[in-house]
Amino acid sequence: MKLVNITQGQTLSHRVRVAQSIWQRMRGLIGTKTMADDEVFWIPQCQGVHTFAMVFPIDVVFLDGQGTVLKIDPGMLPNRIGPVCWKARSVLELPGGAAKRYKLGIGNKLCWQE
C-alpha cells in the first residue's frame, strides 16, 4: 500500500505499516531503532499518541475520516505524551522532519492506494 498526497499530487510513501491489532497499536514504534525516510506508521481509530521508550523524534499527523490533515505535531521527541485531536479518526507517524520535507499542510487530502 502507498500513501499519496492528492492535494499536491505527491507519493509520500510506498512503505505504510498499519497497526491492525491491539498489540500493534499498543507497541507502535517501540523497539524500532529508526524509520526509513519514506516509511509511515498508520494507526486507524486514533486521536493521540505517546513516544515512551522510543529513541528518535517523529512527526505526528492527525487525519479526519476522509484523510484530510487536521493537525501536525512536528518533531515529537521521545518519552513524551502528544496532544489529542478529538476530531481525528487516525494518526500517521512519520520520521522526524518528514512533514516539512513533504511540505505537508493542514487541509491536504491524503489517500491510500494499493
Contacts in CASP RR format, 6 or more apart in sequence:
PFRMAT RR
TARGET T0000
AUTHOR 0000-0000-0000
METHOD contacts of the structure
MODEL  1
MKLVNITQGQTLSHRVRVAQSIWQRMRGLIGTKTMADDEVFWIPQCQGVH
TFAMVFPIDVVFLDGQGTVLKIDPGMLPNRIGPVCWKARSVLELPGGAAK
RYKLGIGNKLCWQE
1 16 0 8 1.000
1 18 0 8 1.000
1 112 0 8 1.000
1 113 0 8 1.000
1 114 0 8 1.000
2 11 0 8 1.000
2 12 0 8 1.000
2 13 0 8 1.000
2 14 0 8 1.000
2 16 0 8 1.000
2 112 0 8 1.000
2 113 0 8 1.000
2 114 0 8 1.000
3 11 0 8 1.000
3 12 0 8 1.000
3 13 0 8 1.000
3 16 0 8 1.000
3 40 0 8 1.000
3 42 0 8 1.000
3 92 0 8 1.000
3 110 0 8 1.000
3 111 0 8 1.000
3 112 0 8 1.000
4 10 0 8 1.000
4 11 0 8 1.000
4 12 0 8 1.000
4 110 0 8 1.000
4 111 0 8 1.000
4 112 0 8 1.000
4 113 0 8 1.000
5 11 0 8 1.000
5 12 0 8 1.000
5 102 0 8 1.000
5 104 0 8 1.000
5 108 0 8 1.000
5 109 0 8 1.000
5 110 0 8 1.000
6 108 0 8 1.000
6 109 0 8 1.000
6 110 0 8 1.000
6 111 0 8 1.000
7 107 0 8 1.000
7 108 0 8 1.000
7 109 0 8 1.000
8 102 0 8 1.000
8 103 0 8 1.000
8 108 0 8 1.000
10 102 0 8 1.000
12 38 0 8 1.000
12 40 0 8 1.000
12 94 0 8 1.000
12 98 0 8 1.000
12 102 0 8 1.000
12 104 0 8 1.000
12 110 0 8 1.000
13 38 0 8 1.000
13 39 0 8 1.000
13 40 0 8 1.000
14 38 0 8 1.000
15 36 0 8 1.000
15 38 0 8 1.000
15 39 0 8 1.000
15 40 0 8 1.000
16 40 0 8 1.000
16 41 0 8 1.000
16 42 0 8 1.000
16 112 0 8 1.000
17 39 0 8 1.000
17 40 0 8 1.000
17 41 0 8 1.000
17 42 0 8 1.000
18 24 0 8 1.000
18 42 0 8 1.000
18 44 0 8 1.000
19 25 0 8 1.000
19 28 0 8 1.000
19 41 0 8 1.000
19 42 0 8 1.000
19 43 0 8 1.000
19 44 0 8 1.000
19 46 0 8 1.000
25 43 0 8 1.000
25 46 0 8 1.000
28 41 0 8 1.000
28 43 0 8 1.000
28 93 0 8 1.000
29 35 0 8 1.000
29 41 0 8 1.000
29 51 0 8 1.000
29 54 0 8 1.000
29 58 0 8 1.000
29 93 0 8 1.000
30 52 0 8 1.000
30 53 0 8 1.000
30 54 0 8 1.000
31 53 0 8 1.000
31 54 0 8 1.000
31 55 0 8 1.000
32 54 0 8 1.000
33 55 0 8 1.000
33 56 0 8 1.000
34 56 0 8 1.000
34 95 0 8 1.000
35 41 0 8 1.000
35 56 0 8 1.000
35 58 0 8 1.000
35 94 0 8 1.000
35 95 0 8 1.000
36 95 0 8 1.000
37 95 0 8 1.000
37 98 0 8 1.000
37 101 0 8 1.000
39 94 0 8 1.000
39 95 0 8 1.000
40 92 0 8 1.000
40 93 0 8 1.000
40 94 0 8 1.000
41 92 0 8 1.000
41 93 0 8 1.000
41 94 0 8 1.000
42 90 0 8 1.000
42 91 0 8 1.000
42 92 0 8 1.000
42 93 0 8 1.000
43 49 0 8 1.000
43 90 0 8 1.000
43 91 0 8 1.000
43 92 0 8 1.000
43 93 0 8 1.000
44 89 0 8 1.000
44 90 0 8 1.000
45 89 0 8 1.000
45 90 0 8 1.000
46 88 0 8 1.000
46 89 0 8 1.000
46 90 0 8 1.000
46 91 0 8 1.000
47 62 0 8 1.000
47 84 0 8 1.000
47 85 0 8 1.000
47 86 0 8 1.000
47 88 0 8 1.000
47 89 0 8 1.000
47 91 0 8 1.000
48 60 0 8 1.000
48 62 0 8 1.000
48 82 0 8 1.000
48 83 0 8 1.000
48 84 0 8 1.000
48 85 0 8 1.000
48 88 0 8 1.000
48 91 0 8 1.000
49 60 0 8 1.000
49 76 0 8 1.000
49 82 0 8 1.000
49 91 0 8 1.000
49 93 0 8 1.000
50 80 0 8 1.000
50 81 0 8 1.000
50 82 0 8 1.000
51 57 0 8 1.000
51 58 0 8 1.000
51 76 0 8 1.000
51 77 0 8 1.000
51 78 0 8 1.000
51 79 0 8 1.000
51 80 0 8 1.000
51 82 0 8 1.000
52 78 0 8 1.000
52 79 0 8 1.000
52 80 0 8 1.000
53 78 0 8 1.000
53 79 0 8 1.000
54 78 0 8 1.000
54 79 0 8 1.000
55 78 0 8 1.000
56 78 0 8 1.000
56 95 0 8 1.000
56 96 0 8 1.000
57 75 0 8 1.000
57 76 0 8 1.000
57 77 0 8 1.000
57 78 0 8 1.000
57 96 0 8 1.000
57 97 0 8 1.000
58 75 0 8 1.000
58 76 0 8 1.000
58 93 0 8 1.000
58 94 0 8 1.000
58 95 0 8 1.000
58 96 0 8 1.000
59 72 0 8 1.000
59 73 0 8 1.000
59 74 0 8 1.000
59 75 0 8 1.000
59 76 0 8 1.000
59 93 0 8 1.000
59 94 0 8 1.000
59 95 0 8 1.000
59 96 0 8 1.000
59 97 0 8 1.000
59 98 0 8 1.000
59 99 0 8 1.000
59 100 0 8 1.000
60 72 0 8 1.000
60 73 0 8 1.000
60 74 0 8 1.000
60 76 0 8 1.000
60 82 0 8 1.000
60 91 0 8 1.000
60 92 0 8 1.000
60 93 0 8 1.000
60 94 0 8 1.000
61 69 0 8 1.000
61 71 0 8 1.000
61 72 0 8 1.000
61 73 0 8 1.000
61 91 0 8 1.000
61 92 0 8 1.000
61 93 0 8 1.000
61 94 0 8 1.000
61 99 0 8 1.000
61 104 0 8 1.000
62 69 0 8 1.000
62 70 0 8 1.000
62 71 0 8 1.000
62 72 0 8 1.000
62 73 0 8 1.000
62 85 0 8 1.000
62 87 0 8 1.000
62 88 0 8 1.000
62 90 0 8 1.000
62 91 0 8 1.000
63 69 0 8 1.000
63 70 0 8 1.000
63 88 0 8 1.000
63 89 0 8 1.000
63 90 0 8 1.000
63 91 0 8 1.000
63 92 0 8 1.000
63 110 0 8 1.000
64 70 0 8 1.000
64 87 0 8 1.000
64 88 0 8 1.000
64 89 0 8 1.000
65 89 0 8 1.000
65 90 0 8 1.000
66 109 0 8 1.000
67 89 0 8 1.000
67 90 0 8 1.000
67 109 0 8 1.000
67 110 0 8 1.000
67 111 0 8 1.000
68 107 0 8 1.000
68 108 0 8 1.000
68 109 0 8 1.000
68 110 0 8 1.000
69 104 0 8 1.000
69 105 0 8 1.000
69 106 0 8 1.000
69 107 0 8 1.000
69 108 0 8 1.000
69 109 0 8 1.000
69 110 0 8 1.000
70 85 0 8 1.000
70 87 0 8 1.000
70 88 0 8 1.000
70 106 0 8 1.000
70 107 0 8 1.000
71 83 0 8 1.000
71 85 0 8 1.000
71 88 0 8 1.000
71 106 0 8 1.000
72 99 0 8 1.000
72 104 0 8 1.000
72 105 0 8 1.000
72 106 0 8 1.000
73 82 0 8 1.000
73 83 0 8 1.000
74 96 0 8 1.000
74 97 0 8 1.000
74 99 0 8 1.000
74 100 0 8 1.000
75 96 0 8 1.000
75 97 0 8 1.000
76 82 0 8 1.000
92 110 0 8 1.000
98 104 0 8 1.000
99 105 0 8 1.000
END
